[in-house]
Amino acid sequence: MDEFRVVALIDMDSFYAQVEERERPECRGKPLAVVQITANGQSGQAIAVNYAARAFGVQRGMGTAEVMRRICPIIHLCRVPPIDGLQEKGDLGKYRSASEEVFEVLAGFSQNIIVEKASIDEAYLDLTESCKNELANETSEDFVRKMVSETDKLYNKFLNSCDKLFYIYKHLITCGNFRSGSVTYEQVATGKKHEFRALE
C-alpha cells in the first residue's frame, strides 16, 4: 500500500448556470437561474443559481418563477429544455456535453493523473503519482524556496535555523547513551536543559 495518496475534488460551481451563460453572453454577470420543468410543463425549482442572483437572495431549490422574480425582478430564468414529446422530462444533453468538455481537459493534464467522474459537475483527481514524480528530485531547500518568497527577509534565517536544528537532531541520534562532546546538547538530551536560546 502506498504511504500516502493525494486526491483532489473538482466541483464546478453553478455548473448549469455557467453553461447557460456561455450560450447567452448577454447574461454574463447578471442574475440567472436554471429551473426544472414540472409535470405540467411549467417552470419549477431552481437547480442552479449564479453569484449575481445569490446576491439578491435567490437560492438553489427555490420554487416557482414568481417567487424568484419577487426577490429579484431582473433575474434571467433559463428552463432546462424538454425532451422531444415529453414536456415533463428535461433534456440534459447540452449540460452533459459541456461536462465532457471539462473532463477531456482534466484528462489531458498529465498521464500520471487519474480522473474519476463523480457526477456531471464533479470529479476526483488522483494526483499521487504526479506528486511523487514532482517531489522525487526535489531537495528540502528546493521545497522551501517554492514556499517562501525569494525576497522574504526571513528566508535565509529560516534555512539557517533549519540547518542548526538538523545538526542538533543528527548529533543527538548519533551520540550513545546521551553522552556528547557538547555539554549543551547533552543537557538537552537528558532533560536537564529545558530552554533553547533563540536561533540567530
N, C-alpha and C positions, 0 to 999 in steps of 0.2 A: 504493500500500500504506500502511496506517495506520502511524504512528510507533510505536505500542505497542498491545498488546491486554491486557486484564485478564480472565483466566479463572479461575474458582473451581471446585473439585471438592467436591461434596456427597457424603459417604459415610455412609449411615445405619448406625450401629454396631449390631451384633447385631440386624439388622432382623427376621428371622424370630422371634427370641425376644421382641422388643418387640410384635410382632403377637399372639403368644400371651398375653403379659402383659395386653394390652388386653382380650382375651377372658376372661381369668381374673384379675380384680383381686386375688383372694386369693393369687396367686403373685407379685405385685409385691414386689421387694426380696428375694425368696427364690431360692435356686439353681434354675435352669431351663435345660434344653437342648432343642433341637428336633432330632429324629432322623428319618432317612430310613427308607423301607420297603425291606427286602431282597427278593430274588427269591422267597423262601419266605414272605413276609409278616411277617417278624419285624422288630423294631426294629434299625436298623443304626447307621451312623456319625452323629455329631452334626454338623449343618450350621450350627448357631448356638448360642452359649453366652452367657448373660448374665454381668454382672460378679460377681454373687454366687456363681455356680458357678465362675468363674475363680479366685476367692479360695481355693477348695478344691483347685485344681489341675486341674479339668476343662477340656479344650481342644477347640476345633473340630477335627473329623476323628477324634476318639477313637471307637473302635469298641465296639459292644455295650453294652447297658444294664447288664449285670453289671459291666463294668469301671468304668463311671461311678458306679454305686451303691457299688462298693467304695471308691472315692475319696471320694465324697460321698453318704452314706446318705440324706440328706434332700432330694436333688435331685428336682425335678419333671421328668419326661420327657414331652414332647409329640410325638406322632408326626404326620408330615405325613399328612393324610387321603388314603386311596387313591381312585383314580378308580373310579367305579362299574363293577363287573365286571372290573376289572383290579387285583387285590390288590397286584401288584408295582410298580404305577405310582403315583407320588404326585401328588395334585391340588394345584397351587399357586394355585388360583383366589383364595383369600382373601388370599394374600400379594400377588398381582398387584393385587387391588382396593385393598389398603392402599397399595401403591406408587402407584397412580393418584391416590389422595387427596393424597399428598405432592406429586406432580408438578403437580397442579392448584393447590396453594398456591404452589409455586415460580413457576409461570407467571403467577400473579396479582400478584406483587410489583410489576412495572413492565413497560410495553410496550417499554421500552428494554433489557430483559434477555432474552437468547436462552437458552432451556433446551434442552439436548440430553441425551436419556436414554442413559446408558452401560450400565446394567443395571437389574435390578429394584430395587436399593438404592443406585444411584449416578447422579449427574447432573453434567453440566458446565454452568456458568453463564457466558455471555459477558457480562461487566459493562462492556465497553469504552465503549459509548455512554452508559450510566448514569454512569460515572465522568467522562467528558468533560463531560456536562451539569452534573454536580456541581461540577466544577472551573472551568467556563467563566467564572463571575463571581466567583470566589474570589481574593482578593489573597494575597500571600505572608504578610501579617500575619494574615489570617483562618485560613490553614492552620496557622500556628504557634500561634495561640490555641486551636485544636482539639486540638493535640498536647501542649500544655503547660498544666498547671493554672493557673487564674487566681490561685490562692493561692500558686503556686510562687515563692519568693523570687528565683529565678534568671530569672524571666520577663522583667522589664524590662531586666535586664543583658544577657540573650540578644539581645533586639531591638536594644538599643543597640549591641552588638558587631556584629550583622549590618549595621546602618546604616553603621558605620565601615568594615567590610570592603567593602561595596558601593561606598562612596565611594572607597576606595583603588583598587579594580579599575577603576572608571569613570575615575579620574584617570590611571591608567597607560595605559589604552586610548586616551584622547584626546590624551595628550601625544606629540609627534612625536620620533622618534629617542631615546626615553627621556630627553628633556630636560624638566625640570619646574621649576615655580616653587618646589617644596618639595625641599630637599636630601635629606631622609629618603626621600621617595618615589623620587627619582632614584637614590639608593644601592641601594634595594631592587630597582628595575628593572634595574640594571646588575650586580647580584650582589655589590656591594661591601659591602652590609649584610646579614648572614645571620640576625640575631636580631631578633625583634619584642619590644617591651616588652608585657607583659600588658595587654590592654584593660581599662579600668576603667569 
